[in-house]
Amino acid sequence: MQRQTFLRIHCAFGLAVSLATCGGSDAVAPGASLALGTWGGDNAAVIATDTVTHVHVACTFGDMPANIALDAEGRFTVDGTFVLRAYPVYVGPTLPAQFSGRVQGSRLTLAIAVNDTVEKKIVALGPVTVTLGKTPQMGPCPICSVPRKVEFPPTRQPIDPSTRPQPTVRLLR
């Protein structure tokens, strides 16, 4: 049931991104990918590097893979992760998300569907529009200057007890 809801919202976002970016026909070269650099907008930012593509929408953030391939119309849909509870106090957790976007010239319109496994609902963010080379205007929310390195798909490694640091207790005299 939740998977069907996730797919319905994703389809609705895909339509929203398509409608929001209609009106121009910027053909994309075969094999093109999302341009590296900072894409900025009002309360939104995308920082695309050769290792990760980091996204901020208001006081939330997420990551999607690097080198995102674009179709002939500049569209993409990729899986990634997102943190809805990030500011002013990071609560987490990192949640699965799907990013849908369209590049037209130096503008990217992006919509995100986050599977909030804590609240057991799908959270829709966007669509937002960002421009390559523009400084993001994030209001009161901080923005990462250098995204952290993320593996895709994200994996969780069990903690090996033998490598865990042992607490040190010192008695004061």
N, C-alpha and C positions, 0 to 999 in steps of 0.2 A: 504494500500500500504506500509506504513512504517513498519507495523507489519510483512508483508511478507519479506521485506528487512532484518529486524532484524532476522527473522527465517533463511533466507538464509545465512546470515553472521554467525549466531550461528552454523549452520550445517557445514559450511566451517571450522570454528574454531575447531569444534569437530573432523573433519577429520584431521586438522593440528596437533592437540594434539595427536591423535591416531598415525599418521605417525611419529611424532617426538619422540614418546616413544616406537616404535616398536623395536624388537630385543631382548626382554627378556620376560620371563614369570614368573613374581613375583606374585604368587597366593596370594590373600588377604583373610584372615580368615572371615567367615561369621559374620556380625555385626560389622566389623571393621570401624573405623572412622579416620579422619585426625588427626595425632599425634599432641598433644599440644607442643608448643615451638616456637622458632624462626627458620624460614627457610630463608636462605640467598643466594643471587646470585649477579650477576653483574647488578646493577641498578634495582634490584627487591628484595622484601622481603615479607614474610608472617609471621604474628605474630598470632598464634592460641592460644586462651585462652579458659577457660570454659564458657565465656560469649559472645565472638565475635571472628571472624577471620578477622584480619585487613591486607590489602594488599597495598603494594607500588610498583608502576611501574614507574621508572624515577621520575619525579616531580609531580606525580599524586597519589591519594590514594582512597581506597574504603573499604567497609565492607561487609562481608557475614556472615551468621549465624555461631554459634559455633557448635561443635560436628557434623561435616559434615560426613554423612554416605558414605562409599565407596562400590561400587559393587564388584563382585568377581574378576574383573580385575583391581581394584584400581581406577576406574573412578568415577567422580561425576559431576553433573551440578546443580547449585543452583542460585537463584535470590539474588540480593543484591543491594547495592548502590555504586556510584562512583563519585568522584570529579575530573574533568579534569583540571580545572583552579585553581590549589592549590598553586603553588609556582612560582615566588618569592612572589607574593601577592595573598592571598586567595580571589578569586572572586566568586567561586561556580557557580551554585548551585549544590546540591546533585542530581544526576541523577540515573534513574533505570539502572541496569546492570545485565548481566548474566555471571557467572563464570563457566568455564569448565576446569576440570583438571584430571590428572592421576598421582597416586603415584606408584612408583616402588622403593622398598626398602626405602632409605632415600632421594630419589629425587622426587620432585613434578614439573610437567610441567603444566603450567596454561595459559589459554587464556581468555580474557575478551572482551565482546561485550557491549559497553555502548550506551544507547539510548540518544544521545545528543539532548534534546528537545529545547535547545537554538538555535543551528545551524541547527536543523531539519535533522540530519543524524545519522547513526550508526558509532561509532568509534571503531576500532579494536585495541586491545592492546595484544601483545604477538604473539606466545607463548613465555613465559619465563620459565627458569628452576631454581629452588631454592633447596637447600639441607638443611635438618634438622640439626640444631646445628651449621651451618656455619654463620659467621658474614656477614650481608649484606654490599655490597660495593656500596653505593648510589651516589658516585661522589659529585656534588655540592648540591644535594637535601637532605634536612633533613629527618629524619625518626622518627616516633613516637616511644617512648620507651614503653609506655603503651597505648594500644588502648582505645578509649573512649567507653562507653557503648552505644549500639545501639539496638533498638527494631526491630524485624523482624516479619511481614513486617513493614517497617517504617510508622509511622503515623504522621500526622500533627494535632496538637490540636489548636483550635481557642483560641485566647487570650481573657481572661475574663477581661473586662475593670475595674471591681471592684478590681482586684488584681494587676493592673498595677501601678507601683510607680508614684506618682504625683511629678512633678518638683518643686523644691524649688527655689524661687527667693529671693536674698538678695541684698539690695541696699547698696552701699558703701557710706559712709559719709565722 
